[in-house]
Amino acid sequence: MSNVKIDSTLKGVLPDADIRTLCATDVITASCKFESDQIQPASIDLRLGPKAYRMRASFLPGRGNQVSGFLNRDLVMHELDLSSGAVLETGCVYLVPLIENLNLPKEITGAANPKSSTGRIDVFVRMVTDGADRFDLAPAGYSGPLYVEISPRTFSILAREGDRLLQLRLRRGHHQPTREITFSVDLKPGNDDIAGYRAKRHCGVLDLMRVGQHAVEDFWEPVRPHRGSIILDPGEFYILASKEIVVIPVMEAAEMAPIAPEFGEFRAHYAGFFDPGFGVDAPEGRAVLEVRSREVPFILTDGQPVGRLVFEPMTGAPEVPYGHAGSSSNYQGQGLKLSKHFGRKDA
């Protein structure tokens, strides 16, 4: 257990300076040196270790059990070497030990979420800890390794040791939402008549290291609404944008939350953290929506509610808010935008 002293009077999400302190005092440890851009305004990126396990099925270890106890011949189909890169195929489940480990004080919990770029390529990731009966949670006082479950849904990906697919937000005290807003989908055609993108099936491998080097038309087809609506096909993956402009003040953090089931038969997000500073000094910033219909075709109309944004306090302002000089901000001021991996206009 860490001996770091925590000021219990400050409740909320920890900013970048506090995360650096936790790294320097072995609350967060790593098997190799931390990278300079790994710490975000209100989270830390977690990195893949050198080995991946192809699993027969997803699992949770349950209380009192270690994840390593499940890495046996009954559940592990084969191992992959990520030190030189390996393809993680669609429809498969992989478990990867992460480079980072935790030694949390009793006042601090951790919550994980896919990075924005991960959600936008339809790669389903969830953090697993020893003794977990829930995904994506490091309970107060947790001391031990971290793992990530990876399941590419649409595109097979080329992954390597050190790749970052998810991020960890650290919180002092209980989750205390301060406000909530509902946002809707923008299906009013723009000048180019494109309101979104639908992922193509049976594409080539998407290389996570090749930022801005994949041709959009190799992986996506444009979605053009008809009279302000589109029909979501079951099992297909869509990128759309919110109608509302999103601004996250520097003393707040936010997270997307699922829409109530009665609003429709679809899921409207996979990656949900919004850092303090998002949309500040960039008034056109919107939420990008990763949308999948559940079981039946569903008509989505312009202005239809699709999600909630839940705000909570920071314990302090980040030294480098999202979008400011010195931050690794790929989506500040975004409209309808695919992941950072796409940019080329030719095959």
Rosetta blueprint (number, residue, H / E / L):
1 M L
2 S L
3 N L
4 V L
5 K L
6 I L
7 D L
8 S L
9 T L
10 L L
11 K L
12 G E
13 V E
14 L L
15 P L
16 D H
17 A H
18 D H
19 I H
20 R H
21 T H
22 L H
23 C H
24 A H
25 T L
26 D L
27 V L
28 I E
29 T E
30 A E
31 S L
32 C L
33 K L
34 F L
35 E L
36 S L
37 D L
38 Q L
39 I E
40 Q E
41 P L
42 A L
43 S E
44 I E
45 D E
46 L E
47 R E
48 L E
49 G L
50 P L
51 K E
52 A E
53 Y E
54 R E
55 M E
56 R L
57 A L
58 S L
59 F L
60 L L
61 P L
62 G L
63 R L
64 G L
65 N L
66 Q L
67 V H
68 S H
69 G H
70 F H
71 L L
72 N L
73 R L
74 D L
75 L L
76 V E
77 M E
78 H E
79 E E
80 L E
81 D E
82 L L
83 S L
84 S L
85 G L
86 A E
87 V E
88 L E
89 E L
90 T L
91 G L
92 C L
93 V E
94 Y E
95 L E
96 V E
97 P E
98 L E
99 I E
100 E E
101 N E
102 L E
103 N E
104 L L
105 P L
106 K L
107 E L
108 I E
109 T E
110 G E
111 A E
112 A E
113 N E
114 P E
115 K L
116 S H
117 S H
118 T H
119 G H
120 R L
121 I L
122 D L
123 V E
124 F E
125 V E
126 R E
127 M E
128 V E
129 T E
130 D L
131 G L
132 A L
133 D L
134 R L
135 F L
136 D L
137 L E
138 A E
139 P L
140 A L
141 G L
142 Y L
143 S E
144 G E
145 P E
146 L E
147 Y E
148 V E
149 E E
150 I E
151 S E
152 P E
153 R L
154 T L
155 F L
156 S L
157 I E
158 L E
159 A E
160 R L
161 E L
162 G L
163 D L
164 R E
165 L E
166 L E
167 Q E
168 L E
169 R E
170 L E
171 R E
172 R E
173 G L
174 H L
175 H L
176 Q L
177 P L
178 T L
179 R E
180 E E
181 I E
182 T E
183 F E
184 S E
185 V E
186 D L
187 L L
188 K L
189 P L
190 G L
191 N L
192 D L
193 D L
194 I L
195 A L
196 G E
197 Y E
198 R E
199 A E
200 K L
201 R L
202 H L
203 C L
204 G L
205 V L
206 L E
207 D E
208 L L
209 M L
210 R L
211 V L
212 G L
213 Q L
214 H E
215 A E
216 V H
217 E H
218 D H
219 F H
220 W E
221 E E
222 P E
223 V E
224 R L
225 P L
226 H L
227 R L
228 G L
229 S E
230 I E
231 I E
232 L E
233 D L
234 P E
235 G L
236 E L
237 F E
238 Y E
239 I E
240 L E
241 A E
242 S E
243 K E
244 E E
245 I E
246 V L
247 V L
248 I L
249 P L
250 V L
251 M L
252 E E
253 A E
254 A E
255 E E
256 M E
257 A E
258 P L
259 I L
260 A L
261 P H
262 E H
263 F H
264 G L
265 E L
266 F E
267 R E
268 A L
269 H L
270 Y L
271 A L
272 G L
273 F E
274 F E
275 D L
276 P L
277 G L
278 F L
279 G L
280 V L
281 D L
282 A L
283 P L
284 E L
285 G L
286 R E
287 A E
288 V E
289 L E
290 E E
291 V E
292 R E
293 S E
294 R L
295 E L
296 V L
297 P L
298 F E
299 I E
300 L E
301 T E
302 D L
303 G L
304 Q L
305 P E
306 V E
307 G E
308 R E
309 L E
310 V E
311 F E
312 E E
313 P E
314 M E
315 T L
316 G L
317 A L
318 P L
319 E L
320 V L
321 P L
322 Y L
323 G L
324 H L
325 A L
326 G L
327 S L
328 S L
329 S L
330 N L
331 Y L
332 Q L
333 G L
334 Q L
335 G L
336 L L
337 K L
338 L L
339 S L
340 K L
341 H L
342 F E
343 G E
344 R E
345 K L
346 D L
347 A L
